[in-house]
């Protein structure tokens, strides 16, 4: 097996064409050039970009390694561009080139990048086998439930769920339709997108308040930027549930690679008893099934409401590679912290800023 040829790339724009082709093959919106570019503009700060590409023996570009120097003190830490807001990340490549991409990444860490002490590979898709390919320990696993459609339509899906779920899915929508002028609106107008995105963020904050960091500055500007690019490319799925002309719930996702990717949502807490969030979620599943998507991913988090729709859980795995005594010590400390209760981890994170 030939060793990968790893080459530096001057900037994101120089990699755009190859990146776009490989992201299509990878099948994830979080692997797109548009996601990385918006992230770098709004969240990259003055950090050092360490962008690399892997070249196969036949000369084609087989993978993009979107790396950057995330921290220099107390350790020099390398991460993937896009982490944090991204619900999953990995080298950008086709499935058949994952081994080649992993060997290229390891070769670059071994011989190309100087002075790094830890590489944090966040939220690798659990079904893709990256821990084995990278030869590193899994320090964290998170749920990532999904509905595998198996060609079913909405009624067939309902028949696969519990009687209680079926009754709620039908009754709650009927009740809303009898009490209000119920409408679902899929955002498709670039001129209305800023106001509609404001509505999503307002409803998200109304429901979650300070418990959620999803749209806090500067992430809000990043998400607006990516949503505009996604709308232009036909990926954006921003659904609004309207009652008597007023938006009561919002759902943000993306359609990419034949998969529906649910990302965030919000709803009016005053309508909690009307279950507007559940009704809108059910509608998005129905619309995805009607359009023939192969999978509906509920992404990061094992919340109970996701489990009601899910049929599988791919999981997300974080791998930390270390070099030198300080890097290995930091990996051990990270492993210990990952086993702490969630409340303590949040408190430590807040104290650290």
N, C-alpha and C positions, 0 to 999 in steps of 0.2 A: 504494500500500500504506500503510495507516494506521499511524502510529507507536504503539507499545505504550504503555499507561498503566501505570506502575510505582508501586505503593503500598507503604508500610511496613506491617509487621504487628507488633503489640506483642509477641507471644510465640508459642511453638510451639502452645500449646493453641488460640489464636485461629485458627490456620490448619488445624486438624486435619481438618475435614470436606472442604475443598477438596483438601488434601494427599492424603488417602486416595483420593479419586476420581482424582486425577491420577497417583498412584503405580500404581494399577491399570492405567491407560492406558499408563504408561511401562514397566511389566512387569518391574521389578527390585526384589528385596527390599531392596537398598541405597538405594533411593529412597523407602522407606516412611517415614511419620511415626514409626512405632515404632522404626525404626533410628535416626533422627535424635534422637528424644526420649531414648532410652537413652544414646546417645552424648553428648548434651549434659549429662545428669545426671552421668555418670561421667567424661567426658573433657573437657567444655567448660571446667571451671575457672571462673575469674572473667572470662573473656573477653567481649567485647561482641558480642551477637547483632545481625546486620544482615539480618534476615529481610524478604524482599520478595515481592510477588506481582504478576503481570502480568495486566492486564485487557484483553480483546479488545474491538473496537469494538461488538460486540453486548452487552457488559456482563458476559459470563461470565469467570470466572477461568481463564486459559489456561495458567498456569505458576506454579510456586513456585521462588523463587531463595533457597535456604537458605544464606545467606552469614554469615560471622562474621569478626571481626578476630582473626586467628591470632597476630599478633606486632605489636609497636609499635617495637621496637628490634632491630637498627639500622634496619630498614625497617618501614613499616606495610604488612602483608601480609594480603590477604583470601583466604579459602579457603572451600570448601564444608563445611558441617557434615557430619560422618560420615567424613571422610577418615582415612586411616591403616588402620583395620580394614576399610574398604570396599574391595572389589576393583574396583569401578567406581562412578563418580559422574557426575552431569550435572544441569542444570536439570531439575526434575520436571515433565514435560509429556507429552502424547500425541505420537506421531511426527509428525503433521501440523502440530503447533504448535512444532516445534523452531526454525524460523526466527524465529518471533515471540518465543520465549523468548530466543534469542540476541540479537536486537535490543533486547529489554528489558534484558538484562544489560549490554550495551554502553552503552545510554543511561544506566543507573544509574551505571555506572563513570565515564561522562563528566560527568554533571551532578548526580547524586544523592549519591554518597558523597564525603565530603570527606577530603582528605589521604592517601588510599591511594597507595602507590607500586608495588605489585606484586599481581597476582591470579594465584594458582596454581590452575589447574583440573586436578586430578589424575585420572588414569586414566579419561579419557573413552572410551566405547565406540568402537572404531575403525570400526565399520560405520555409525556415525550421522553422520559428517561434521562434527563440531564444530569442528575447526581452521579449515575454510573458513568456517563460519558466524560464528566469533568473529574471524576475520582475524588470528590469532596464529600464531607459529611453533610447530611441534612440537619440544619440547626432549627428550622421552623417549618411547620406544616399548617396550612390554613384550608378550610373548606372552600370549595368552588363548585357549587351544585349546578346541574344542567338538566334540561329536558331534552332527551334524545327523541326526535319526532317519529322516526321509523315510518314515515309516510302517512301518518294518521292525520285525519281532519279533526276539527274541534269536537264534534260529537263523539268520535272514536276516542279521543283523548279523555273526554269527560267520563266515558264508560270505564276507563282504566283507573279512575280515581274512586275514592270512597263515596258512599251515598250522601254523606254530610257535605262533602265538597261539591258534588253535583248540584245538590239542592241550593247551596249558598250561591254558587256561580250563576244560576238561573234566577233565583228569587231576588237577589240583591240588585241585579241589573233591572229586572222588571219593576221593582219598587221605585228605583230612581226614575225610570221612564214614566211611571204613572204619577209621580209627584212633581216632576220638573220636565222642562224641555231638555232632554239629555242629548248631547252631541259629543262626538269624538272628532278632534281635529289634528291631523298630521301636519306639522309645520313644513311648508315647502316654499315659502316666500322669503327671499333674502332680505327684503326691506322690513319685514315684520320680525325677522329672527331676533334682533337685539331686544325688542320689547317682550317677545315670547320667552327669551332666555331669562330676562328679568323676572318674569312670572315664575318660571321654574325655580330660580334661586330664592325668591321670596317664599314660596310654598315649602321649599326644602328647609329653609331657616325656621319657618313657622312650626314645622313638625319636629325638627331635631335641635334647633337652637345651638347653643355652644357645644353640644355633644359631637357635632360634626364639623370637620375641617374641610369638607369637600370643596366648598366654594369661597373659602377665606382668601383674601388677597395674599400673594399675587396669583393664586390658583384661579380665581374668577376670570382674570384676563386671559390666562392660558386656555381655559375651557371655552371662552367665547371665540377665541381665535381658531381653535381646532373645530368647533361646531360650524363656523362659517366655511372652513375648508371642506369639512365633511358634507355639508349641504351641497356645495358646488360639485362634489364628486359623486353624489347620490348615496352616501353612506348614512347620513343623519336620520335618526328616528326619534323625533321629539313629539310626543303625543300629549295633547291637552284634553282633559275631560271638562266639558262645560255644562253647567246647570243654569237654565234660564239666561244664557249668554255670559255667565260669570265662570271663570276658570276655578274649579274646585280641586283639581289634582293634575299633576304633570309627571311625565315619565321620559327619561332620557336614555337613549341607547344608540347603537350603531348596527347597521347591517353590512357585514363584510365577510367575504369568503363563503357565502351561502349560509351564514350563521347570524342569528339575532343576538346581540350583545347588550344585555341590560346593564346600565351603568349607575344611574341615580334617579331619585324620584322625590316628590314632595306632595303634600296635601294639606287641605285646610283642617286644622284640628277641631274647628267648630262642627265639622260634619263627620266626626269620628263614628257616630252611630250609623251613618249611612254607608260606611265601608267604601268610600269613594276610591281609596288607594287600591283595595282588592279588586273592585270592579274595573278600574283602568288596567291593572296588571293582567287580569283575565282577558280583557279586550286585546292587549298587545300580543298575548299568546295566540289568541284566535286569529288575529290578522297575520301573524307569522306563519301559522299552520296553513291558512288559506293561500298564502303566497308560496308555499312549498319549501320553506327553509328546512335544512336538515337537522338543525340543533338550535335550542334557545338557551343561551348561557346566562345564568343568574350571577355569575362571577363571585368576587371575594366576599366571604362571610357565610356563616351557617345559620342565619336567622330562620326562625320557625316558619315565617310566611313563605320563604323560598322553598323550604322542604315540601310545602303543600303542592307545589308545581313540579318539583324536580323528580327525575327518574334515575339520576346518576350523580356522582361527585368525583370530578377529575382530581381535585386537590391542587394546591399550590405549594411549592417547596422552595425554601431559601437555602442556598449553599454558600458557605464562606470558605474561600481558599486563602491560605496564609503563607507568608514567607518570613523567615527569621524568627528569633525568639520573641520579639515584641508582637509580631503578627500572630504567632501561635497563642501567646498569652491572651491577646485580645479576642481571638476566636473562642478560647475557653471561657472567658468572661461573658461573651455574647451568648454562648450556650447556656450558661448558668442563669443569665437574665431572662432568656426565653422560657425558662421553667418557672419563673415567678408568677404569682397571680396577676391577672390582667390589670387590676386596680393599681398595684404597685408599679407595674411597668409604665402605665400612663403617668403616674406621679413622677417617676424618675425622668420620663421624657419631658414633662412640663418643666421640671427643675433645670433640665439641661437646655431648655429653650428650643 
